[in-house]
Amino acid sequence: MTLTFKTTDTTAVFLNPFLNFERSEVTCQLRWDPLTGRSGRLAHFVGFKPAAADFSGLIETSGKNCPFCPDNVLALTPKFLPDQIPEGRLQQGESVLFPNLLPYDVHSALAVLCRQHYRSLSDFQPRLFVDAFTNCRSYLDRVIADPAEIYGLVTWNYMPAAGSSQVHPHFQVYATKAPGNFLDRLLSASQSYRSETGRCYWSDYVQEEIRRDERFIHQARHSVWLTDFVSLSVLSDVIAIFPGKQTFFDLDASILEETAQTLSAVLDWLGRQGVYSLNMAWLPARKGEEHHWLQLRISPRLYLAPHVWCTDTPSLVSQYQESFMIRSPEEVAGELKAFLRSHPGA
């Protein structure tokens, strides 16, 4: 099994009404993920930038009765059973963690990130992430009896374009035996690679990405940051890979501090590009599954045409499960790398 970044270019030809019906050619590129074979399409929307969306009215109205704001969070959110978490809720800095009223599994919680009802992506200080991640890890530590059997998942749906029903920033955290199709496919393919080659795919992958320097963004002491060759997002996913780490429990305080610094800088850059919404997820293995390395995946989300609330999940994505990208991961990586070099926190 070899690590191959496979692409195929195709060209569509038509008579262009914006050029007096002259012949036009537009190139699209098909890509295949080197580990799983998952395919995606890069459609070149020349000069694309996210169209502005006005959320000012939504932010104002949603803040009036927000259950996650400081005046309400202890009165309007549920508590854990005393035999589960005697305190009822977990608090760390500004983060407050409590049971999810709409649970995803037996152990399912929400972790509010901050007291402020709304923050732009450029306004998330590293300390907020350190405290929220620490809070989530404390919860998982209490509810996961055997980390070799259970996955501890932490996700973030930020703003409505990412599927959030609340403006106030909050994480979802849950313990489960079912890691979800995407993560399950990564784990299975990683195991197959180890069985066939005797090597860890993620070690080979990181080395190859650094050597190519096409999607490589930043190397910190405990993590490597890059864009994904076949992104889930139309604007290109940013991924942090943690060499030799499998679970959320493998991250000590110094690693969380470092991760929060880089994450805050990445979000700052995204905000400056006009991004206003994202999904984020930790992709762990279970304890002992050394064929996989822990990852943090950031997927920008947006309305392709905000004036008609056109989402970025057409049938190609939602039913065919085929990614499409309108900015190349290589272009995004180059711009983000330059930004992080001059960012004081990265």
Disulfide bonds with the S-S distance in Angstrom:
none
